[in-house]
Amino acid sequence: MTPFAYARAGDLAEAVALGAEPGTRFVAGGTNLVDLMKYFVEAPPRVVDINALSLRAIEDLDGGGLRLGGLATNADTAHDPRVQARYPVLASAILAGASAQLRNAATNGGNLNQRTRCYYFYAIDTPCNKRAPGSGCGAIGGFNRIHAIQGASEHCIATHPSDMCVALLALDATVRVTGPGGERVIAIDDYHRLPGDEPWRDTTLQPGEIVTAIDLPAEGYAAHHSYLKMRDRQSYAFALVSVAAVMRVEDGVIREGRIAMGGMAHKPWRVAQADALLAGKPVDDDFADVADALMTGARGYGANDFKLELAPATIRRACRQAAGGTPQIQSDKRIV
């Protein structure tokens, strides 16, 4: 590991001031950053520990929503009774990710900002435009089993690894950040970005900004939801394809719904046309047109061509689970 300076911020103002120095990285749970530093993928000159900040609360909002502290752990969030009762798709997505030990340390802000698990990003002797701009993309033409089939560019085909963020996108969450320019609120769909010609930028977060909270709207779709994650093994593996499906159902008809996907693109993937197709469907629909809308423009890169068949099948199954009120239960470790 490359030597670095260490500072511990006592409050948010101090953290923002310390973080304004170029190259500084914030650390809380450290479940991603420390690994990257060990692999020499990241070598920040200074790390600012923000664990002393008062950002761990989970609080009710006026109007019925819920605010998740940026430093609340993934475990505390997933097991919060209000999250389980009102936003079960979020609890399910978090519990589908990582291991119990990692969820006990990982924070909500860190989950938003975790970096890709692309093999070439971690292997510093291979080309990677995300790690070393201008060096090329080893995954294009290389082994790309886990890589994107939507939204990729000629510079990068890596995927976003979070499960939590897929559920947050389906729920239309917003992210609150504070930095040198003050506080701002970012819609979750605008927080992560596609690679384009700047694949090293994963998010729209500005230098020195800290995630202080994630706000959930009042509607949590508790009765009709599912988070279905397809992976190489049913424990501690990133998604090949995942689907968060949420719906409001009345009298056997879907009145509204939203579908978000993981393992598809450089960011959690959602298509407005697919959401619109859900409205007015009977709950026993086969959802083929919804899957087609989400797959529009998809392309494989060789080793990940199987996703072109896996993804639409997963979309249709998740939609049937959500519509029928029979969500995938992560602790069952079964695909039903």
Residue frames relative to the residue before (quaternion, step in Angstrom):
aa qw qx qy qz dx dy dz
M 1.0000 0.0000 0.0000 0.0000 0.00 0.00 0.00
T 0.4590 -0.6866 0.4967 0.2669 3.57 -0.94 0.93
P 0.5197 -0.6424 0.4486 0.3406 3.67 -0.85 0.85
F 0.0049 0.7937 -0.6070 0.0391 3.57 -1.10 0.77
A 0.4887 -0.6251 0.5167 0.3216 3.56 -1.27 0.42
Y 0.1917 -0.7814 0.5873 0.0877 3.57 -1.15 0.67
A 0.0319 0.7728 -0.6333 0.0254 3.57 -1.03 0.86
R 0.2267 -0.7603 0.5936 0.1347 3.56 -1.16 0.64
A 0.2888 -0.7815 0.5320 0.1513 3.56 -0.56 1.19
G 0.3686 -0.7511 0.5095 0.2007 3.57 -0.99 0.87
D 0.7940 0.0104 -0.0028 0.6078 3.56 1.17 -0.54
L 0.7330 -0.4479 0.2785 0.4296 3.56 -1.31 0.19
A 0.6454 0.5285 -0.3320 0.4403 3.59 0.92 -0.84
E 0.6623 0.4897 -0.3084 0.4759 3.57 0.95 -0.82
A 0.6355 0.5315 -0.3343 0.4493 3.58 0.98 -0.79
V 0.6513 0.5087 -0.3163 0.4658 3.59 0.94 -0.89
A 0.6548 0.5109 -0.3157 0.4588 3.58 0.95 -0.85
L 0.6784 0.4793 -0.2926 0.4738 3.58 0.91 -0.90
G 0.6891 0.5093 -0.2809 0.4323 3.56 1.01 -0.82
A 0.5512 0.6355 -0.3910 0.3733 3.58 1.22 -0.32
E 0.5555 0.6039 -0.4037 0.4047 3.60 1.19 -0.35
P 0.5318 -0.6633 0.4123 0.3275 3.64 -0.72 1.00
G 0.8083 0.2816 -0.2227 0.4667 3.55 -1.02 0.87
T 0.5069 0.6583 -0.4240 0.3605 3.60 1.24 -0.22
R 0.1123 -0.7735 0.6192 0.0755 3.56 -1.08 0.74
F 0.3820 -0.6922 0.5654 0.2348 3.54 -1.13 0.76
V 0.0722 -0.7797 0.6190 0.0607 3.56 -1.15 0.62
A 0.0561 -0.7660 0.6399 0.0260 3.56 -1.08 0.82
G 0.8050 0.1559 -0.0830 0.5663 3.62 0.08 -1.22
G 0.2707 -0.8165 0.4699 0.1983 3.57 1.13 -0.66
T 0.4167 0.7557 -0.4420 0.2450 3.59 1.24 0.12
N 0.7315 0.3321 -0.2373 0.5462 3.60 1.22 -0.24
L 0.6801 0.5153 -0.3067 0.4217 3.59 0.78 -1.01
V 0.6673 0.5062 -0.3216 0.4416 3.61 0.84 -0.90
D 0.6151 0.5299 -0.3438 0.4719 3.59 1.03 -0.74
L 0.6734 0.5025 -0.3013 0.4509 3.57 0.86 -0.95
M 0.6427 0.5045 -0.3232 0.4774 3.59 1.06 -0.69
K 0.6346 0.5258 -0.3324 0.4586 3.60 1.01 -0.73
Y 0.7116 0.4319 -0.2486 0.4952 3.57 1.08 -0.75
F 0.4415 -0.7080 0.4343 0.3393 3.62 1.31 0.02
V 0.3736 0.6984 -0.5143 0.3289 3.58 1.14 0.54
E 0.7639 0.1629 -0.0941 0.6173 3.57 1.10 -0.77
A 0.0120 0.7889 -0.6136 0.0309 3.56 -1.02 0.83
P 0.0017 -0.8353 0.5497 -0.0134 3.61 0.55 1.12
P 0.4937 -0.6604 0.4688 0.3168 3.61 -1.01 0.72
R 0.8027 0.0566 -0.0302 0.5930 3.58 1.17 -0.54
V 0.1736 -0.7582 0.6222 0.0889 3.55 -1.10 0.82
V 0.1687 -0.7819 0.5952 0.0767 3.57 -0.87 1.00
D 0.2962 -0.7595 0.5624 0.1382 3.55 -0.64 1.21
I 0.1150 -0.8281 0.5477 0.0335 3.62 -0.60 1.11
N 0.3416 0.7827 -0.4727 0.2174 3.60 1.20 0.28
A 0.6418 0.5330 -0.3391 0.4347 3.63 1.14 -0.41
L 0.5195 0.6513 -0.4227 0.3567 3.62 1.21 -0.18
S 0.4515 -0.6955 0.4959 0.2580 3.57 -1.09 0.74
L 0.3666 0.7338 -0.4801 0.3110 3.55 0.49 1.24
R 0.4819 0.7033 -0.4094 0.3248 3.58 1.14 0.55
A 0.5223 0.6769 -0.4042 0.3250 3.59 1.23 -0.21
I 0.1812 -0.7030 0.6712 0.1499 3.52 -1.35 0.46
E 0.0152 0.8544 -0.5087 0.1048 3.56 -0.33 1.29
D 0.4951 -0.6244 0.5162 0.3139 3.55 -1.19 0.65
L 0.2672 -0.7507 0.5852 0.1503 3.55 -1.14 0.73
D 0.5809 -0.5358 0.4690 0.3943 3.55 -1.22 0.46
G 0.7529 0.3504 -0.2623 0.4915 3.57 -0.87 0.89
G 0.6337 -0.6020 0.3076 0.3761 3.58 1.26 0.06
G 0.5475 0.6193 -0.4114 0.3840 3.60 1.20 -0.01
L 0.3349 -0.7171 0.5733 0.2119 3.54 -1.34 -0.13
R 0.2209 -0.7695 0.5883 0.1143 3.59 -0.98 0.90
L 0.1879 -0.7777 0.5957 0.0702 3.55 -0.79 1.14
G 0.4221 -0.7193 0.4878 0.2578 3.59 -0.64 1.06
G 0.5688 -0.6244 0.4210 0.3307 3.55 -1.06 0.75
L 0.7423 0.3597 -0.2126 0.5239 3.58 1.16 -0.57
A 0.3840 0.6695 -0.5254 0.3582 3.61 1.18 0.29
T 0.4442 -0.7021 0.4753 0.2896 3.57 -0.88 0.83
N 0.6328 -0.5152 0.4123 0.4051 3.54 -1.26 0.37
A 0.6442 0.5233 -0.3300 0.4498 3.60 1.01 -0.77
D 0.6687 0.4878 -0.3098 0.4679 3.60 0.86 -0.93
T 0.6447 0.5177 -0.3238 0.4599 3.60 1.03 -0.72
A 0.6943 0.4875 -0.2894 0.4433 3.59 0.78 -1.00
H 0.7592 0.3784 -0.2036 0.4889 3.59 1.03 -0.77
D 0.4043 0.6898 -0.5000 0.3328 3.61 1.21 0.14
P 0.5028 -0.6841 0.4233 0.3163 3.65 -0.73 0.95
R 0.6439 0.5188 -0.3339 0.4525 3.60 1.06 -0.68
V 0.6352 0.5062 -0.3319 0.4798 3.60 1.03 -0.72
Q 0.6763 0.4987 -0.3055 0.4478 3.58 0.88 -0.90
A 0.7168 0.4488 -0.2645 0.4634 3.59 0.96 -0.82
R 0.8024 0.3292 -0.1514 0.4743 3.58 0.88 -0.95
Y 0.7909 0.1799 -0.0865 0.5785 3.61 1.17 -0.57
P 0.0240 0.8608 -0.5084 0.0066 3.61 0.77 0.96
V 0.5802 0.5706 -0.3989 0.4227 3.62 1.08 -0.47
L 0.6395 0.5092 -0.3290 0.4728 3.60 1.09 -0.64
A 0.6424 0.5062 -0.3309 0.4707 3.58 0.91 -0.84
S 0.6584 0.5187 -0.3105 0.4484 3.58 0.93 -0.90
A 0.6622 0.5072 -0.3140 0.4535 3.60 0.93 -0.87
I 0.6534 0.5049 -0.3264 0.4600 3.59 0.91 -0.85
L 0.6961 0.4760 -0.2807 0.4583 3.59 0.89 -0.91
A 0.6012 0.5415 -0.3646 0.4609 3.60 1.24 -0.23
G 0.7025 0.4873 -0.2598 0.4489 3.57 1.21 -0.37
A 0.8625 0.1589 -0.1120 0.4672 3.53 -1.31 0.54
S 0.5431 -0.5619 0.4803 0.3982 3.57 -1.17 -0.72
A 0.6823 -0.4680 0.3444 0.4436 3.58 -1.25 0.23
Q 0.6446 0.5259 -0.3320 0.4445 3.60 0.96 -0.81
L 0.6742 0.4828 -0.2996 0.4717 3.59 0.92 -0.87
R 0.6560 0.5118 -0.3267 0.4483 3.60 0.92 -0.79
N 0.6142 0.5483 -0.3488 0.4477 3.59 1.15 -0.55
A 0.7345 0.3904 -0.2241 0.5078 3.61 1.15 -0.54
A 0.6525 0.5475 -0.3240 0.4116 3.60 0.95 -0.85
T 0.2821 -0.7690 0.5551 0.1451 3.57 -1.02 0.85
N 0.6468 -0.5204 0.3812 0.4069 3.55 -1.27 0.32
G 0.6544 0.5032 -0.3204 0.4647 3.59 0.96 -0.81
G 0.6541 0.5125 -0.3093 0.4625 3.55 1.00 -0.80
N 0.6161 0.5418 -0.3490 0.4529 3.57 1.04 -0.72
L 0.6338 0.5284 -0.3322 0.4569 3.59 0.98 -0.78
N 0.7888 0.3669 -0.1580 0.4672 3.56 0.97 -0.90
Q 0.3839 0.7242 -0.5042 0.2720 3.61 1.18 0.15
R 0.4082 -0.7383 0.4953 0.2073 3.53 -1.08 0.76
T 0.7138 -0.4795 0.3032 0.4107 3.52 -1.28 0.36
R 0.3482 -0.7112 0.5664 0.2283 3.56 -1.23 0.50
C 0.2213 0.7881 -0.5401 0.1953 3.63 1.08 0.56
Y 0.5387 -0.6410 0.4407 0.3236 3.60 -0.89 0.96
Y 0.7025 0.4885 -0.2684 0.4425 3.57 0.92 -0.96
F 0.5807 0.5650 -0.3663 0.4576 3.59 1.18 -0.49
Y 0.7183 0.4438 -0.2427 0.4777 3.59 1.00 -0.83
A 0.6909 0.4551 -0.2814 0.4862 3.62 1.10 -0.58
I 0.2608 -0.8384 0.4551 0.1481 3.58 -0.05 1.29
D 0.6378 0.5056 -0.3481 0.4652 3.62 1.22 -0.13
T 0.6380 0.4806 -0.3388 0.4971 3.62 1.25 0.28
P 0.5746 -0.5896 0.4221 0.3796 3.62 -1.16 0.41
C 0.1536 0.7654 -0.6152 0.1097 3.57 -1.07 0.75
N 0.3516 -0.7620 0.5105 0.1876 3.57 -0.50 1.19
K 0.6135 0.5478 -0.3510 0.4476 3.59 1.16 -0.47
R 0.7298 0.3948 -0.2236 0.5114 3.59 0.98 -0.83
A 0.7933 0.0809 -0.0053 0.6034 3.58 0.98 -0.90
P 0.2954 -0.8032 0.4855 0.1788 3.62 0.13 1.26
G 0.7988 0.2776 -0.2315 0.4810 3.53 -0.95 1.00
S 0.5783 0.6177 -0.3761 0.3776 3.61 1.24 -0.14
G 0.5897 -0.5666 0.3793 0.4328 3.61 1.22 -0.34
C 0.3814 -0.6953 0.5539 0.2535 3.56 -1.34 0.00
G 0.3232 -0.7808 0.5075 0.1686 3.56 -0.43 1.23
A 0.6210 0.5754 -0.3427 0.4072 3.57 1.13 -0.59
I 0.6345 0.4893 -0.3340 0.4964 3.59 1.13 -0.60
G 0.7963 0.1419 -0.1578 0.5665 3.54 -0.36 1.28
G 0.6662 0.4574 -0.3005 0.5065 3.58 1.29 -0.11
F 0.7079 -0.3746 0.3166 0.5082 3.57 -1.15 -0.56
N 0.0520 0.8417 -0.5260 0.1103 3.57 -0.46 1.20
R 0.1087 0.8515 -0.5043 0.0941 3.57 1.05 0.76
I 0.7672 0.3700 -0.2013 0.4837 3.61 0.92 -0.87
H 0.5487 0.7030 -0.3496 0.2872 3.58 1.24 -0.19
A 0.7419 -0.4867 0.2874 0.3606 3.50 -1.44 0.31
I 0.1648 -0.7456 0.6323 0.1310 3.51 -1.29 0.53
Q 0.7345 0.2930 -0.2095 0.5752 3.58 1.30 0.02
G 0.8675 0.2191 -0.1164 0.4312 3.55 -1.22 0.56
A 0.4471 0.7004 -0.4595 0.3137 3.62 1.20 0.19
S 0.2570 -0.7410 0.5911 0.1884 3.55 -1.30 0.15
E 0.6679 -0.4825 0.3655 0.4331 3.58 -1.27 0.07
H 0.6694 0.5091 -0.2921 0.4554 3.58 1.28 -0.26
C 0.8173 0.0133 0.0488 0.5739 3.61 1.12 -0.54
I 0.0572 -0.7886 0.6114 0.0339 3.58 -1.02 0.84
A 0.3071 0.7652 -0.5077 0.2500 3.59 1.16 0.58
T 0.3264 -0.7320 0.5637 0.1998 3.56 -1.27 0.43
H 0.5068 -0.5970 0.5219 0.3381 3.54 -1.29 0.45
P 0.3546 -0.8111 0.4308 0.1753 3.64 -0.72 1.00
S 0.5569 0.6721 -0.3858 0.2989 3.64 1.15 -0.41
D 0.3331 -0.6799 0.6129 0.2262 3.54 -1.23 0.63
M 0.6305 0.5675 -0.3348 0.4102 3.57 0.92 -0.94
C 0.6849 0.5117 -0.2977 0.4249 3.58 0.87 -0.94
V 0.5827 0.5653 -0.3786 0.4444 3.60 1.14 -0.51
A 0.6675 0.4768 -0.2944 0.4903 3.58 0.96 -0.86
L 0.6258 0.5379 -0.3430 0.4487 3.60 0.98 -0.79
L 0.6456 0.5122 -0.3256 0.4635 3.60 1.03 -0.73
A 0.6468 0.5086 -0.3234 0.4674 3.58 0.97 -0.78
L 0.7060 0.4574 -0.2564 0.4761 3.58 1.10 -0.71
D 0.3732 -0.7340 0.4804 0.3021 3.62 1.26 -0.20
A 0.1519 0.8057 -0.5502 0.1582 3.57 0.85 0.98
T 0.2327 -0.7294 0.6154 0.1874 3.56 -1.35 0.21
V 0.3105 -0.7550 0.5584 0.1476 3.55 -1.15 0.73
R 0.2074 -0.7688 0.5961 0.1028 3.57 -0.86 1.00
V 0.0055 -0.8008 0.5977 -0.0374 3.57 -0.80 1.03
T 0.1383 -0.7604 0.6275 0.0940 3.55 -1.26 0.52
G 0.1014 0.7992 -0.5842 0.0982 3.54 -0.92 0.93
P 0.7952 -0.2883 0.2066 0.4919 3.57 -1.22 -0.30
G 0.7110 0.4419 -0.2560 0.4835 3.61 1.13 -0.58
G 0.6539 -0.4962 0.3120 0.4783 3.59 1.28 0.13
E 0.6722 -0.4776 0.3754 0.4232 3.55 -1.27 -0.43
R 0.0607 0.7722 -0.6324 0.0093 3.56 -1.18 0.63
V 0.3354 -0.7268 0.5741 0.1721 3.52 -1.30 0.49
I 0.1121 -0.8094 0.5764 0.0083 3.57 -0.80 1.07
A 0.4257 -0.6609 0.5489 0.2840 3.59 -0.88 0.90
I 0.5689 -0.6335 0.3917 0.3487 3.59 -0.89 0.90
D 0.6384 0.5305 -0.3436 0.4393 3.62 1.03 -0.63
D 0.6939 0.4367 -0.2715 0.5040 3.58 1.23 -0.39
Y 0.5282 0.6644 -0.4035 0.3417 3.61 1.24 -0.20
H 0.7547 0.2774 -0.1646 0.5713 3.59 0.91 -0.92
R 0.2196 -0.8027 0.5474 0.0881 3.58 -1.10 0.62
L 0.5140 -0.5979 0.5121 0.3407 3.53 -1.31 0.38
P 0.6412 -0.5963 0.3159 0.3655 3.60 -1.09 0.62
G 0.0550 -0.8188 0.5667 0.0728 3.60 0.92 -0.87
D 0.7147 -0.3975 0.3085 0.4859 3.57 -0.91 -0.91
E 0.6734 0.3888 -0.3103 0.5469 3.58 1.30 0.47
P 0.0025 -0.8677 0.4970 0.0056 3.61 0.67 1.05
W 0.5730 0.6002 -0.3865 0.4025 3.61 1.17 -0.30
R 0.6473 0.4723 -0.3234 0.5034 3.60 1.26 -0.24
D 0.2076 -0.8106 0.5400 0.0904 3.59 -0.37 1.25
T 0.8089 0.1718 -0.0378 0.5611 3.57 1.03 -0.81
T 0.5123 -0.6106 0.4959 0.3448 3.53 -1.36 -0.01
L 0.3381 0.7346 -0.5056 0.3006 3.58 1.26 0.34
Q 0.3330 -0.7470 0.5434 0.1893 3.57 -0.95 0.89
P 0.6577 -0.5131 0.3498 0.4264 3.64 -1.13 0.48
G 0.8120 0.2601 -0.2074 0.4796 3.56 -0.93 0.92
E 0.5716 0.6001 -0.3953 0.3962 3.62 1.21 -0.12
I 0.1997 -0.7666 0.6052 0.0786 3.54 -1.13 0.85
V 0.4094 -0.6688 0.5564 0.2749 3.57 -1.04 0.76
T 0.1725 -0.8090 0.5561 0.0809 3.58 -0.57 1.15
A 0.8116 -0.0906 0.0891 0.5703 3.62 1.02 -0.68
I 0.2359 -0.7011 0.6474 0.1834 3.51 -1.42 0.27
D 0.1899 -0.7977 0.5656 0.0880 3.58 -0.73 1.05
L 0.1958 -0.7653 0.6052 0.0984 3.54 -0.94 0.98
P 0.4503 -0.6796 0.4951 0.3005 3.63 -0.93 0.79
A 0.6990 -0.4880 0.3161 0.4162 3.58 -1.26 0.29
E 0.6900 0.4662 -0.2844 0.4751 3.61 0.96 -0.82
G 0.0522 -0.8309 0.5539 -0.0063 3.57 -0.58 1.16
Y 0.3455 -0.7725 0.4726 0.2460 3.61 1.31 -0.02
A 0.1119 0.8564 -0.4968 0.0847 3.54 0.99 0.88
A 0.6987 0.4965 -0.2869 0.4279 3.60 1.00 -0.74
H 0.8074 0.1639 -0.0579 0.5638 3.60 1.07 -0.67
H 0.3659 0.6996 -0.5204 0.3255 3.53 -0.11 1.31
S 0.0750 0.7707 -0.6317 -0.0375 3.54 -1.36 0.13
Y 0.1042 -0.7360 0.6589 0.1153 3.55 -1.20 0.58
L 0.0387 -0.8164 0.5738 -0.0525 3.54 -0.37 1.30
K 0.0626 -0.8199 0.5683 -0.0296 3.57 -0.56 1.21
M 0.1483 -0.7768 0.6091 0.0597 3.56 -0.74 1.11
R 0.1081 0.8006 -0.5694 0.1523 3.58 -0.68 1.13
D 0.6674 -0.5319 0.3432 0.3924 3.55 -1.26 0.26
R 0.7758 0.0192 -0.0463 0.6289 3.59 1.20 -0.42
Q 0.5353 -0.6763 0.4100 0.2965 3.56 -1.11 0.59
S 0.7167 0.3440 -0.2696 0.5434 3.59 1.11 0.48
Y 0.8792 -0.0156 0.0195 0.4758 3.54 -1.00 0.92
A 0.5389 0.5601 -0.4544 0.4352 3.55 0.61 1.15
F 0.4738 -0.6561 0.5015 0.3058 3.55 -1.09 0.68
A 0.6073 -0.5982 0.3898 0.3483 3.53 -1.20 0.60
L 0.3435 -0.6456 0.6352 0.2484 3.49 -1.20 0.68
V 0.7351 -0.1191 0.0919 0.6611 3.52 1.10 -0.90
S 0.0457 0.7788 -0.6256 -0.0013 3.59 -1.00 0.73
V 0.1573 -0.7821 0.5999 0.0611 3.54 -1.23 0.60
A 0.1140 -0.7322 0.6671 0.0763 3.55 -1.02 0.94
A 0.0212 -0.8008 0.5974 -0.0369 3.56 -0.62 1.16
V 0.0268 0.7843 -0.6186 0.0377 3.59 -0.85 0.98
M 0.0003 -0.8146 0.5777 -0.0512 3.56 -1.00 0.85
R 0.2386 -0.6912 0.6500 0.2071 3.53 -1.35 0.37
V 0.0799 -0.8204 0.5657 -0.0244 3.56 -0.58 1.21
E 0.0176 0.7778 -0.6273 0.0342 3.56 -0.96 0.92
D 0.8591 -0.0082 -0.0171 0.5114 3.59 -0.89 0.96
G 0.7223 -0.4706 0.2469 0.4427 3.56 0.94 0.89
V 0.6668 0.4519 -0.2959 0.5135 3.58 1.29 0.20
I 0.4138 -0.6838 0.5417 0.2602 3.56 -1.02 0.82
R 0.2408 -0.7929 0.5461 0.1231 3.57 -0.61 1.12
E 0.7701 -0.1233 0.0681 0.6221 3.59 1.13 -0.65
G 0.0691 0.8039 -0.5887 0.0493 3.55 -1.21 0.42
R 0.1536 -0.7723 0.6088 0.0964 3.52 -1.30 0.32
I 0.1542 -0.7710 0.6151 0.0579 3.53 -1.12 0.81
A 0.0182 0.7712 -0.6360 0.0190 3.58 -0.90 0.97
M 0.1952 -0.8138 0.5442 0.0587 3.56 -1.08 0.76
G 0.2023 -0.7432 0.6246 0.1288 3.51 -1.27 0.60
G 0.7469 0.3879 -0.2953 0.4521 3.56 -1.27 0.40
M 0.5942 0.6049 -0.3353 0.4107 3.58 1.32 0.03
A 0.8310 0.0554 0.0753 0.5483 3.56 0.93 -0.97
H 0.7129 -0.4370 0.3535 0.4194 3.52 -1.39 -0.04
K 0.7498 0.1749 -0.1163 0.6274 3.57 1.34 -0.19
P 0.6341 -0.4705 0.4011 0.4644 3.61 -1.19 0.22
W 0.3119 -0.8118 0.4835 0.1001 3.54 -0.82 1.12
R 0.1012 0.7801 -0.6095 0.0988 3.56 -0.88 0.96
V 0.1491 -0.7864 0.5972 0.0520 3.58 -1.05 0.81
A 0.4600 -0.7180 0.4484 0.2680 3.59 -0.59 1.13
Q 0.6360 0.5442 -0.3395 0.4291 3.59 0.98 -0.80
A 0.6346 0.5251 -0.3333 0.4587 3.59 1.03 -0.73
D 0.6288 0.5242 -0.3322 0.4684 3.58 0.99 -0.81
A 0.6685 0.5165 -0.3050 0.4397 3.57 0.91 -0.92
L 0.6385 0.5505 -0.3299 0.4248 3.59 1.04 -0.71
L 0.5850 0.5988 -0.3767 0.3967 3.60 1.15 -0.47
A 0.6337 0.5750 -0.3410 0.3892 3.59 0.95 -0.85
G 0.8120 0.2519 -0.2111 0.4824 3.57 -0.82 1.04
K 0.5394 0.6270 -0.4128 0.3816 3.59 1.22 -0.10
P 0.4646 -0.6128 0.5407 0.3409 3.58 -1.19 0.49
V 0.6044 -0.6053 0.3739 0.3584 3.58 -1.06 0.65
D 0.6963 0.4567 -0.2895 0.4720 3.61 1.18 -0.38
D 0.2894 0.7643 -0.5182 0.2523 3.60 1.21 0.44
D 0.4642 -0.6782 0.4822 0.3034 3.61 -1.19 0.39
F 0.3460 -0.8000 0.4394 0.2170 3.62 1.36 -0.06
A 0.2767 0.7861 -0.5105 0.2119 3.59 1.15 0.52
D 0.6717 0.4931 -0.3131 0.4556 3.59 0.96 -0.82
V 0.5935 0.5501 -0.3597 0.4645 3.60 1.14 -0.61
A 0.6576 0.4997 -0.3026 0.4758 3.57 0.95 -0.90
D 0.6369 0.5270 -0.3341 0.4527 3.60 0.96 -0.83
A 0.6555 0.5170 -0.3203 0.4476 3.59 0.94 -0.85
L 0.6818 0.4829 -0.2899 0.4669 3.58 0.95 -0.83
M 0.7092 0.4539 -0.2543 0.4757 3.59 1.16 -0.58
T 0.3939 0.7300 -0.4836 0.2796 3.60 1.22 -0.06
G 0.8290 0.1960 -0.1663 0.4968 3.56 -0.82 1.04
A 0.4565 0.6961 -0.4579 0.3122 3.61 1.22 -0.07
R 0.0357 0.7834 -0.6202 0.0175 3.57 -1.13 0.69
G 0.3581 -0.7280 0.5453 0.2108 3.53 -1.13 0.71
Y 0.3299 -0.7411 0.5543 0.1864 3.54 -1.33 0.30
G 0.7534 -0.3378 0.1859 0.5326 3.56 1.15 0.58
A 0.8330 0.1872 -0.0978 0.5114 3.57 -0.09 -1.25
N 0.7219 0.3991 -0.2620 0.5009 3.61 1.15 -0.37
D 0.3092 0.7702 -0.5097 0.2266 3.62 1.17 0.33
F 0.5735 0.6130 -0.3835 0.3850 3.60 1.11 -0.58
K 0.5756 0.6018 -0.3806 0.4020 3.59 1.18 -0.50
L 0.5735 0.6021 -0.3829 0.4023 3.60 1.15 -0.49
E 0.7033 0.3757 -0.2544 0.5472 3.59 1.23 -0.40
L 0.6407 0.5438 -0.3290 0.4307 3.58 1.01 -0.80
A 0.6687 0.5412 -0.3168 0.3995 3.60 0.85 -0.97
P 0.7060 0.4370 -0.3152 0.4595 3.68 0.68 -0.88
A 0.6197 0.5293 -0.3552 0.4579 3.60 1.05 -0.64
T 0.6557 0.5047 -0.3097 0.4685 3.59 1.02 -0.78
I 0.6153 0.5437 -0.3439 0.4555 3.59 1.01 -0.78
R 0.6956 0.4811 -0.2890 0.4485 3.57 0.79 -1.01
R 0.6605 0.5020 -0.3167 0.4598 3.59 0.98 -0.80
A 0.6574 0.5044 -0.3180 0.4607 3.60 0.93 -0.84
C 0.6388 0.5218 -0.3265 0.4615 3.58 1.02 -0.77
R 0.6512 0.5010 -0.3247 0.4685 3.59 0.95 -0.80
Q 0.6344 0.5218 -0.3339 0.4624 3.59 1.00 -0.77
A 0.6822 0.4854 -0.2973 0.4589 3.58 0.86 -0.95
A 0.6744 0.5059 -0.3027 0.4445 3.58 0.83 -0.96
G 0.7258 0.4400 -0.2375 0.4725 3.55 1.00 -0.83
G 0.4440 -0.6985 0.4563 0.3268 3.58 1.24 -0.10
T 0.5697 0.5638 -0.3849 0.4576 3.58 1.16 0.62
P 0.0574 -0.8600 0.5062 0.0307 3.62 0.54 1.14
Q 0.5664 -0.5502 0.4845 0.3766 3.51 -1.30 0.42
I 0.1966 -0.7757 0.5906 0.1043 3.59 -0.79 1.00
Q 0.4049 -0.7639 0.4421 0.2389 3.57 -0.40 1.20
S 0.6650 0.5238 -0.3218 0.4241 3.60 0.97 -0.75
D 0.5701 0.5939 -0.3901 0.4124 3.59 1.21 -0.33
K 0.1943 -0.8092 0.5236 0.1824 3.58 1.19 -0.61
R 0.5911 0.5085 -0.4016 0.4803 3.53 1.00 0.86
I 0.3288 -0.6859 0.6021 0.2426 3.54 -1.24 0.47
V 0.0601 0.8141 -0.5713 0.0854 3.57 -0.43 1.21
